[in-house]
Amino acid sequence: MKSKNRASRAQTADVLEALLAVDAIVVERSEILARAIQRFRSCRAGFVDCLIAESAAAAGCARILTFDEIAARDLGMELVRA
């Protein structure tokens, strides 16, 4: 959404929150998605990384590996160096 429409992070988060509020859209574990949107608003990591972090935390994962330096820094993931 950001790259195609040049939406800001705040606009992207607003749209995701609006979609989450639509009764016709059913989201499994919507609380995880809501937390991911909030993390996305408060850091520089991408939304997908925020969703992965929140999903893993909800599943009880002790650590999350990533190749993304920003996700490692902002979301507490463990950076894998190639």
C-alpha positions in Angstrom: 0.0 0.0 0.0 2.8 2.4 0.9 4.8 1.9 -2.3 1.8 2.0 -4.7 -0.1 4.9 -3.2 2.8 6.7 -1.5 0.9 6.6 1.8 2.7 7.6 4.9 3.1 5.2 7.8 0.4 6.9 9.7 -2.0 6.7 6.8 -1.2 3.0 6.3 -1.8 2.4 10.0 -5.1 4.3 9.8 -6.3 2.3 6.8 -5.4 -1.0 8.6 -7.2 0.1 11.7 -10.3 1.1 9.7 -10.3 -2.3 8.0 -10.0 -4.0 11.3 -13.1 -2.1 12.5 -15.3 -3.3 9.6 -17.8 -5.8 10.8 -17.9 -7.6 7.4 -14.2 -8.4 7.6 -13.3 -11.3 10.0 -9.8 -11.4 11.2 -8.4 -14.3 13.2 -6.8 -13.1 16.4 -7.6 -9.5 15.7 -5.9 -8.5 19.0 -2.6 -9.5 17.5 -3.2 -7.4 14.4 -4.2 -4.5 16.6 -1.0 -4.7 18.6 1.0 -5.0 15.3 -0.6 -1.9 14.0 0.4 0.0 17.2 4.0 -1.3 17.0 4.1 -0.2 13.4 3.0 3.3 14.4 5.7 3.5 17.1 8.8 2.2 15.3 10.6 2.2 11.9 10.1 -1.6 11.2 7.8 -2.6 8.4 4.3 -3.7 9.1 4.9 -7.3 8.2 7.8 -7.5 10.6 5.6 -6.0 13.3 2.9 -8.6 12.6 5.5 -11.4 12.7 6.8 -10.1 16.1 3.4 -9.9 17.6 2.3 -13.3 16.3 5.5 -14.9 17.5 5.1 -13.3 21.0 1.5 -14.6 21.2 2.7 -18.0 20.3 5.3 -17.9 23.1 8.4 -17.8 20.9 11.5 -17.0 22.9 13.4 -15.5 19.9 12.7 -14.4 16.3 15.3 -14.4 13.6 15.5 -11.8 10.9 17.7 -10.6 8.1 16.3 -7.0 8.6 18.5 -4.7 10.7 15.6 -2.4 11.4 13.4 -5.2 12.7 16.2 -6.5 14.8 16.8 -3.1 16.3 13.2 -1.9 16.8 11.4 -5.2 17.5 14.0 -7.1 19.5 14.5 -9.8 16.8 17.8 -11.5 16.5 19.7 -10.4 13.4 21.1 -13.2 11.2 24.2 -12.1 9.3 24.7 -13.6 5.9 
